[in-house]
Amino acid sequence: MKTAIVKAPSIISIEETAKPVLASGELLIQMRACGICGSDLEKVFGKYGKPSMRLGHEPSGIVLDVGSNVKGFKTGDRVFTHHHVPCYSCHFCKHGNETTCEKYSETNLSPCGLSEEYVVPEWNVSHGGVLNLPDSMTFEEAAMIEPLACCVRAWSKFEYHKDDSVAIFGVGPTGMMHVMLAQSNNLSNIFCLDVNDFRLEFAKKFKVSETINPNDEKKMEKIFTHTGGRGVDLVIVSTSSLRALEGAIDIVRKGGSVMMFGVPPMGATINLDMSKIYSKEISLLTSYAASDQDTQEALRLIASSKIDVQKLITHTYPILDSQKAFDHAKSGKNAMKIIITK
Protein backbone atom coordinates (compact mmCIF):
# COMPACT_ATOMS: atom_id res chain seq x y z
CA MET A 1 0.00 0.00 0.00
CA LYS A 2 1.12 3.58 -0.63
CA THR A 3 2.04 5.87 2.27
CA ALA A 4 3.19 9.50 2.27
CA ILE A 5 6.35 9.99 4.31
CA VAL A 6 8.51 13.03 5.11
CA LYS A 7 11.71 11.94 3.34
CA ALA A 8 13.74 15.11 3.82
CA PRO A 9 13.05 18.81 4.48
CA SER A 10 10.38 19.90 1.97
CA ILE A 11 10.33 16.44 0.37
CA ILE A 12 7.47 13.93 0.55
CA SER A 13 8.03 10.40 -0.68
CA ILE A 14 5.23 8.01 -1.62
CA GLU A 15 6.48 4.62 -0.49
CA GLU A 16 5.17 1.10 -0.59
CA THR A 17 4.59 -0.05 2.98
CA ALA A 18 3.61 -3.48 4.24
CA LYS A 19 -0.08 -4.17 4.67
CA PRO A 20 -0.78 -3.92 8.41
CA VAL A 21 -1.41 -7.00 10.52
CA LEU A 22 -4.51 -6.44 12.60
CA ALA A 23 -4.56 -7.15 16.34
CA SER A 24 -7.73 -8.26 18.12
CA GLY A 25 -8.76 -4.80 19.33
CA GLU A 26 -7.90 -2.82 16.22
CA LEU A 27 -9.61 -1.58 13.05
CA LEU A 28 -8.18 -1.48 9.54
CA ILE A 29 -9.36 1.55 7.57
CA GLN A 30 -9.23 2.38 3.89
CA MET A 31 -8.45 6.09 3.73
CA ARG A 32 -10.89 7.94 1.47
CA ALA A 33 -10.07 11.56 2.33
CA CYS A 34 -7.49 13.33 4.46
CA GLY A 35 -6.93 17.04 4.85
CA ILE A 36 -3.63 18.93 4.92
CA CYS A 37 -3.27 21.20 7.93
CA GLY A 38 -0.79 23.74 9.26
CA SER A 39 1.01 21.23 11.48
CA ASP A 40 1.49 18.92 8.46
CA LEU A 41 3.04 21.81 6.53
CA GLU A 42 5.31 22.59 9.47
CA LYS A 43 6.48 18.95 9.52
CA VAL A 44 7.35 19.06 5.82
CA PHE A 45 8.59 22.61 5.33
CA GLY A 46 9.42 23.93 8.79
CA LYS A 47 10.56 22.93 12.25
CA TYR A 48 7.69 21.17 13.93
CA GLY A 49 7.70 21.58 17.70
CA LYS A 50 6.13 18.20 18.59
CA PRO A 51 7.83 14.78 18.43
CA SER A 52 5.62 13.02 15.85
CA MET A 53 6.45 13.46 12.15
CA ARG A 54 3.52 11.34 10.91
CA LEU A 55 1.49 13.00 8.18
CA GLY A 56 -2.27 13.02 8.00
CA HIS A 57 -4.34 13.35 11.14
CA GLU A 58 -7.61 14.36 9.46
CA PRO A 59 -8.61 11.07 7.81
CA SER A 60 -11.96 9.54 7.07
CA GLY A 61 -12.62 6.24 5.38
CA ILE A 62 -14.21 2.82 5.30
CA VAL A 63 -13.67 -0.05 7.73
CA LEU A 64 -11.91 -2.87 5.83
CA ASP A 65 -11.35 -5.28 8.67
CA VAL A 66 -12.38 -5.59 12.31
CA GLY A 67 -10.36 -7.17 15.12
CA SER A 68 -11.95 -10.15 16.83
CA ASN A 69 -12.55 -8.27 20.10
CA VAL A 70 -13.95 -5.07 18.56
CA LYS A 71 -17.57 -4.26 19.32
CA GLY A 72 -19.74 -1.64 17.65
CA PHE A 73 -18.05 -1.53 14.23
CA LYS A 74 -18.28 -3.71 11.14
CA THR A 75 -16.74 -4.00 7.72
CA GLY A 76 -18.08 -1.31 5.40
CA ASP A 77 -18.77 1.29 8.10
CA ARG A 78 -18.01 4.87 7.08
CA VAL A 79 -15.96 6.46 9.85
CA PHE A 80 -13.87 9.37 11.06
CA THR A 81 -10.84 8.33 13.10
CA HIS A 82 -9.10 10.54 15.63
CA HIS A 83 -5.33 10.09 15.71
CA HIS A 84 -4.96 10.82 19.45
CA VAL A 85 -7.19 9.85 22.38
CA PRO A 86 -6.44 10.80 26.02
CA CYS A 87 -6.92 8.70 29.15
CA TYR A 88 -9.48 11.00 30.88
CA SER A 89 -8.20 9.88 34.30
CA CYS A 90 -4.80 11.57 34.80
CA HIS A 91 -4.19 14.90 36.52
CA PHE A 92 -4.14 16.76 33.19
CA CYS A 93 -7.36 15.21 31.91
CA LYS A 94 -9.17 15.89 35.17
CA HIS A 95 -8.25 19.57 34.78
CA GLY A 96 -9.57 19.76 31.21
CA ASN A 97 -6.11 19.57 29.61
CA GLU A 98 -6.71 16.35 27.67
CA THR A 99 -4.36 17.21 24.81
CA THR A 100 -1.41 17.41 27.22
CA CYS A 101 -2.15 13.91 28.57
CA GLU A 102 0.81 11.53 28.18
CA LYS A 103 -1.43 8.86 26.68
CA TYR A 104 -2.72 11.36 24.11
CA SER A 105 0.58 11.62 22.26
CA GLU A 106 1.17 7.85 22.45
CA THR A 107 -1.96 6.91 20.49
CA ASN A 108 -1.22 7.15 16.77
CA LEU A 109 -2.66 5.79 13.56
CA SER A 110 -0.28 3.33 11.89
CA PRO A 111 1.59 3.96 9.66
CA CYS A 112 -0.23 7.31 9.51
CA GLY A 113 -3.47 8.84 8.29
CA LEU A 114 -1.98 9.76 4.93
CA SER A 115 -1.81 6.16 3.75
CA GLU A 116 -4.06 4.09 1.52
CA GLU A 117 -4.79 1.90 4.54
CA TYR A 118 -4.06 2.42 8.21
CA VAL A 119 -4.66 0.79 11.58
CA VAL A 120 -6.57 2.42 14.41
CA PRO A 121 -5.04 1.18 17.69
CA GLU A 122 -7.11 -0.61 20.31
CA TRP A 123 -6.97 2.34 22.72
CA ASN A 124 -8.52 4.70 20.19
CA VAL A 125 -11.18 2.19 19.17
CA SER A 126 -12.24 1.49 22.75
CA HIS A 127 -12.05 5.09 24.02
CA GLY A 128 -14.27 6.94 21.56
CA GLY A 129 -11.69 7.76 18.88
CA VAL A 130 -13.75 6.32 16.01
CA LEU A 131 -17.02 7.96 14.99
CA ASN A 132 -19.60 6.59 12.58
CA LEU A 133 -20.54 9.03 9.84
CA PRO A 134 -24.09 9.82 8.77
CA ASP A 135 -24.88 8.82 5.19
CA SER A 136 -25.41 12.46 4.31
CA MET A 137 -21.79 13.39 5.11
CA THR A 138 -19.15 13.05 2.40
CA PHE A 139 -15.68 11.74 3.19
CA GLU A 140 -14.27 15.14 2.28
CA GLU A 141 -16.55 16.82 4.81
CA ALA A 142 -15.59 14.20 7.39
CA ALA A 143 -11.93 15.04 6.83
CA MET A 144 -12.81 18.50 8.20
CA ILE A 145 -14.00 17.13 11.54
CA GLU A 146 -10.57 17.22 13.19
CA PRO A 147 -9.62 20.80 12.24
CA LEU A 148 -13.09 22.03 13.21
CA ALA A 149 -12.70 20.16 16.52
CA CYS A 150 -9.47 22.06 17.16
CA CYS A 151 -11.39 25.30 16.62
CA VAL A 152 -14.22 24.13 18.87
CA ARG A 153 -11.69 23.45 21.64
CA ALA A 154 -10.23 26.95 21.28
CA TRP A 155 -13.70 28.50 21.63
CA SER A 156 -14.21 26.63 24.91
CA LYS A 157 -11.24 28.45 26.45
CA PHE A 158 -12.47 32.06 26.39
CA GLU A 159 -15.62 33.94 27.27
CA TYR A 160 -17.70 35.69 24.64
CA HIS A 161 -21.12 37.30 24.43
CA LYS A 162 -23.69 37.95 21.75
CA ASP A 163 -22.68 40.87 19.50
CA ASP A 164 -19.03 40.78 20.66
CA SER A 165 -16.37 41.66 18.11
CA VAL A 166 -13.57 39.38 16.91
CA ALA A 167 -10.51 39.78 14.71
CA ILE A 168 -9.02 36.71 13.05
CA PHE A 169 -5.43 36.84 11.86
CA GLY A 170 -4.94 34.29 9.10
CA VAL A 171 -8.08 33.29 7.22
CA GLY A 172 -6.94 30.00 5.81
CA PRO A 173 -9.15 26.93 6.39
CA THR A 174 -9.14 27.04 10.20
CA GLY A 175 -9.33 30.81 10.20
CA MET A 176 -12.51 30.58 8.15
CA MET A 177 -13.84 27.93 10.52
CA HIS A 178 -13.33 30.48 13.29
CA VAL A 179 -15.32 32.94 11.17
CA MET A 180 -18.18 30.46 10.87
CA LEU A 181 -18.07 29.67 14.60
CA ALA A 182 -18.15 33.40 15.36
CA GLN A 183 -21.23 33.78 13.19
CA SER A 184 -22.93 30.72 14.68
CA ASN A 185 -22.25 32.12 18.16
CA ASN A 186 -23.85 35.46 17.21
CA LEU A 187 -20.77 37.67 17.28
CA SER A 188 -21.38 40.81 15.26
CA ASN A 189 -18.24 42.61 14.05
CA ILE A 190 -15.88 40.09 12.44
CA PHE A 191 -12.57 41.32 11.03
CA CYS A 192 -10.44 39.09 8.80
CA LEU A 193 -6.73 39.87 8.41
CA ASP A 194 -4.43 38.12 5.94
CA VAL A 195 -1.63 38.95 3.49
CA ASN A 196 -3.13 36.56 0.92
CA ASP A 197 -5.45 38.51 -1.41
CA PHE A 198 -7.31 35.37 -2.53
CA ARG A 199 -8.19 34.52 1.05
CA LEU A 200 -9.33 38.05 1.81
CA GLU A 201 -11.62 37.92 -1.23
CA PHE A 202 -12.81 34.47 -0.16
CA ALA A 203 -13.69 35.79 3.31
CA LYS A 204 -15.85 38.52 1.77
CA LYS A 205 -18.29 35.81 0.62
CA PHE A 206 -19.11 35.27 4.29
CA LYS A 207 -20.25 38.88 4.74
CA VAL A 208 -17.71 39.75 7.42
CA SER A 209 -17.37 43.34 8.64
CA GLU A 210 -13.94 44.05 7.13
CA THR A 211 -11.20 42.20 5.28
CA ILE A 212 -7.84 43.82 5.96
CA ASN A 213 -4.24 43.29 4.90
CA PRO A 214 -2.14 43.47 8.11
CA ASN A 215 0.26 45.76 6.25
CA ASP A 216 -2.52 48.30 5.73
CA GLU A 217 -1.50 51.42 7.66
CA LYS A 218 -5.17 52.15 8.36
CA LYS A 219 -6.00 48.77 9.87
CA MET A 220 -6.13 50.15 13.41
CA GLU A 221 -8.39 53.00 12.31
CA LYS A 222 -10.75 50.60 10.50
CA ILE A 223 -11.07 48.31 13.51
CA PHE A 224 -11.38 51.01 16.15
CA THR A 225 -14.00 52.86 14.09
CA HIS A 226 -16.21 49.75 14.13
CA THR A 227 -15.71 49.09 17.85
CA GLY A 228 -16.40 52.48 19.43
CA GLY A 229 -12.68 53.13 19.83
CA ARG A 230 -12.27 50.20 22.21
CA GLY A 231 -10.67 47.57 20.01
CA VAL A 232 -12.04 44.06 19.54
CA ASP A 233 -13.25 41.84 22.36
CA LEU A 234 -11.41 38.81 21.01
CA VAL A 235 -8.49 38.13 18.67
CA ILE A 236 -7.78 34.68 17.26
CA VAL A 237 -4.30 34.26 15.80
CA SER A 238 -4.88 31.45 13.30
CA THR A 239 -1.42 31.67 11.73
CA SER A 240 2.13 30.78 12.73
CA SER A 241 3.21 34.38 12.17
CA LEU A 242 4.45 35.92 15.40
CA ARG A 243 3.97 39.37 13.88
CA ALA A 244 0.26 38.58 13.95
CA LEU A 245 0.52 37.98 17.70
CA GLU A 246 2.10 41.42 18.10
CA GLY A 247 -0.71 42.93 16.04
CA ALA A 248 -3.30 41.14 18.16
CA ILE A 249 -2.02 42.82 21.32
CA ASP A 250 -2.45 46.23 19.67
CA ILE A 251 -6.05 45.79 18.49
CA VAL A 252 -7.62 43.87 21.39
CA ARG A 253 -9.59 45.97 23.86
CA LYS A 254 -8.74 46.40 27.53
CA GLY A 255 -9.79 43.22 29.30
CA GLY A 256 -10.05 41.35 26.00
CA SER A 257 -8.68 37.95 25.03
CA VAL A 258 -6.03 36.86 22.52
CA MET A 259 -6.12 33.21 21.45
CA MET A 260 -2.86 31.87 20.02
CA PHE A 261 -4.22 29.13 17.77
CA GLY A 262 -1.72 28.82 14.90
CA VAL A 263 1.24 26.43 15.21
CA PRO A 264 4.51 28.34 15.81
CA PRO A 265 7.80 26.86 14.58
CA MET A 266 9.99 25.11 17.12
CA GLY A 267 12.21 27.60 18.93
CA ALA A 268 10.13 30.60 17.83
CA THR A 269 10.61 33.63 20.09
CA ILE A 270 9.02 37.05 20.33
CA ASN A 271 9.55 40.29 22.21
CA LEU A 272 6.34 41.58 23.76
CA ASP A 273 5.77 44.65 25.86
CA MET A 274 4.47 42.85 28.92
CA SER A 275 3.55 46.11 30.61
CA LYS A 276 0.98 46.64 27.84
CA ILE A 277 -0.46 43.16 28.37
CA TYR A 278 -0.53 43.75 32.13
CA SER A 279 -2.02 47.24 32.11
CA LYS A 280 -4.68 46.32 29.52
CA GLU A 281 -5.53 43.15 31.48
CA ILE A 282 -5.27 41.08 28.32
CA SER A 283 -5.87 37.35 28.64
CA LEU A 284 -3.31 35.55 26.45
CA LEU A 285 -4.50 32.00 25.76
CA THR A 286 -3.33 29.02 23.74
CA SER A 287 -5.10 25.95 22.40
CA TYR A 288 -3.41 22.78 21.16
CA ALA A 289 -5.17 20.09 19.11
CA ALA A 290 -8.50 18.49 20.10
CA SER A 291 -9.87 15.68 22.21
CA ASP A 292 -12.37 13.12 20.95
CA GLN A 293 -15.08 15.04 22.83
CA ASP A 294 -14.30 18.02 20.62
CA THR A 295 -14.50 15.83 17.52
CA GLN A 296 -17.95 14.65 18.54
CA GLU A 297 -19.11 18.26 18.75
CA ALA A 298 -17.49 19.05 15.40
CA LEU A 299 -19.25 16.11 13.77
CA ARG A 300 -22.56 17.34 15.19
CA LEU A 301 -21.98 20.86 13.83
CA ILE A 302 -21.18 19.54 10.34
CA ALA A 303 -23.97 16.94 10.28
CA SER A 304 -26.53 19.54 11.34
CA SER A 305 -25.27 21.96 8.63
CA LYS A 306 -24.64 24.57 11.31
CA ILE A 307 -21.08 24.78 9.99
CA ASP A 308 -20.85 24.22 6.23
CA VAL A 309 -17.28 23.02 5.77
CA GLN A 310 -17.89 22.06 2.14
CA LYS A 311 -17.61 25.76 1.27
CA LEU A 312 -13.95 25.68 2.32
CA ILE A 313 -12.76 22.80 0.13
CA THR A 314 -11.19 24.22 -3.02
CA HIS A 315 -8.88 21.43 -4.25
CA THR A 316 -8.42 17.67 -4.04
CA TYR A 317 -5.36 15.61 -5.01
CA PRO A 318 -4.80 11.83 -5.18
CA ILE A 319 -2.30 10.44 -2.68
CA LEU A 320 0.24 9.91 -5.48
CA ASP A 321 0.32 13.70 -5.93
CA SER A 322 0.92 14.45 -2.26
CA GLN A 323 4.02 16.53 -3.01
CA LYS A 324 2.02 18.72 -5.38
CA ALA A 325 -0.76 18.99 -2.83
CA PHE A 326 1.61 20.07 -0.06
CA ASP A 327 3.43 22.54 -2.32
CA HIS A 328 0.07 24.03 -3.26
CA ALA A 329 -1.04 24.23 0.37
CA LYS A 330 2.23 25.92 1.34
CA SER A 331 1.88 28.55 -1.38
CA GLY A 332 -1.78 29.16 -0.60
CA LYS A 333 -2.24 30.22 -4.23
CA ASN A 334 -5.95 30.47 -5.00
CA ALA A 335 -6.58 27.78 -2.40
CA MET A 336 -8.39 27.28 0.82
CA LYS A 337 -8.70 23.68 2.12
CA ILE A 338 -6.81 21.01 0.18
CA ILE A 339 -7.87 17.39 0.59
CA ILE A 340 -5.91 14.29 -0.39
CA THR A 341 -7.99 11.34 -1.56
CA LYS A 342 -7.30 7.66 -2.17
Helices and strands as residue ranges (DSSP letters): E 2-8, E 11-16, E 27-35, H 38-45, E 59-66, E 78-81, H 91-94, G 98-100, H 102-106, E 117-120, H 122-126, E 130-132, H 139-142, H 145-155, E 166-169, H 173-184, E 190-193, H 197-204, E 210-212, H 219-226, E 232-237, H 242-251, E 252-260, H 274-279, E 283-286, H 292-303, G 309-312, E 313-318, G 319-321, H 322-331, E 337-341
